[in-house]
Amino acid sequence: MTTEENVRYTPEQPPRLAWAQHVPEVYKAMLRLDTAARRGLDPRLLELVKIRASQLNHCALCIDMHSKDALAAGESVERIIQLGAWEESKHFYTEKEVAALELTDAVTVLTDGFVPDEVYDHVAKHFEEAELAQLIAAITVINAWNRFGVTCRMVPGHYEAGQHQ
């Protein structure tokens, strides 16, 4: 036995509530909303945005899920790891991705109660209006998923790439 095989991890906490089983119509509506929000967006950019919002919201299930989906979409491990400190490692991302991450942070946190004009103007320079509307929809949808995941304490580690789509 290697040393790693002797490591004991803390026990997995069960979810608080299997919410989707109790409100299946809401869950189905969320899936439809998610599908609609992703249309026209680059899958790798979409996953970066979803991971970043999930980091800010501390949604372990969504971080797990979207990191795996990002890898399956061809994203690099290095860029996924750097998302937690993207402002200090902007050189890992394109200007368009940086603008999307700025918007993701602003929409997710809403520190000042609104999205600052500078952030909106910056992202608007890199996205056409229709694509920007899709991005805003995608950020909004992942934030909603995060609220379900965090509130119900959904368990990470069991998702396989592509399962959710």
N, C-alpha and C positions, 0 to 999 in steps of 0.2 A: 504494500500500500504506500502510495506517495503521501506526502504531507498534505496536499490539496484534498485528498480523499477523506482525511480526518477532520477537515474543517467543518464546523457546525454553524450553519447560518441561522439567523433568527427565524422563527416560524412565520409562515405566510399568514397574514391576516385575512379572514374571509370578508367578502363584500358586505356592506351594511344592508344593502337592499338590491335585489335583482329588478331594478326599475323597469327595464324593457318588458319583462314578463307581466308586470302589473298594468302597464300602459302601452300595449303593443301598437296602437294607432299612432301614438306620439313617436315611438321608436321608428315606425315605418315612415312617418312624415319627416323625421330627421334624416333618414337615409335618402329619401327623395330630395330633400333640401341640399344635402351634402353632394349628391350627384349633380344637381343643377348648378351649385356654386363652383364646382371644379371645371366645368366646361370652358374650354378655350385657354386654360392656364397650363403652363409648362409643368408637367408632373413633378420634376425635381424642385422647382421653385415652390410649388404648392406644398410639398412635404417639408421644406425648410421653414416655411411660414407656420405650418401646423406644429412642428417640433418647437419652434420658438415660442409660440403662444402657450403651448402646453408646459414649457419650462417655467414661464412667468406665472402660470396658474397652478403649478406644482401637481399636474395631472400625470402621475406615473404611468398609468395605462396608456394614455395617448402618446407620451414620450416613447414608450416601448413600441407601440404600434407604428407610429409615423417614422421612427428611426429605421425600423425594419422595412417599411414600404419605400423609404428614401434609398436605402441600400439596394433594394430590388429594382428601383428605377434608375440605378447607375450612379447614385450620389456617392461621394467618397466619405470614408470614415472620418478623415481629418476635418472636412467641412462640417460634418454633423457634430463632432466634438467641439469645434470652435464656436458653435452657435451660442453657447452660454456666455461667451465673451466676444460676441461679434463686433462690438464697437471698438475693441482693442485689436481686432484682427480682421479689419475690413478688407485687407489685401487678399483674403481667401475668397472674396465674393465680387461679383460684377457690380457696377453702379446701379443697375436695375434691381439686383437682389438686395443691395444695401437699402435702397429706397423702400422696397417691400418690407424689409425687416424693421426699418424705422416706423413705417405705418403699422405694422403688426404690434410693435411695442406700444405705440400711441393708442391704438384702438383697444388693446388688451388691458392696459393699465389705467388709462384715462385719468392720470394724475391730476391734471388741472380741470378735469370735468369735460374736456373737449380735445379734439385732435388739433394741435397747433398748425397755423397756416404754413409755417416753414416746412413742416413734415408733409402736408398735403401738396404743397406746391412742388416739392422735390419729387414725390412719387408721380405726380401728374406729368412731369417732364419725361418720365421713362415708360409710361403706360398710356396707350390710347384710352379714351373714355370707356369704351365697352369692356376692355380688359381690366381697367381700374375698377369698374363696377363689379366684375367677377372676383377680383382680389378682395375687395371690401366684403363681399358676400362670403368668400371662403374664410376670411379672418373671423367674421361674425359667427359662422357655423362652428368653427373649431372651438371658439370660446364657449358656445352653448354645450358642445360635447364635453368640454373640460368641466363645466359646472355639474353635469350629470356624473362624470367620473370621479371627481373630488368629493362631492357630497355623498355619493353612495359607496365611496372607497373601493372603486373597481380595481381588481388585482392585475398588475402587470406580469409579464413573463411567459404568458401562454399563447400569445398571438403569433401567427405565422403570416409572413408577407402576402398581401393580396386577399386575405380572408375577409376584410371589411368591405371590399369594393363590390 
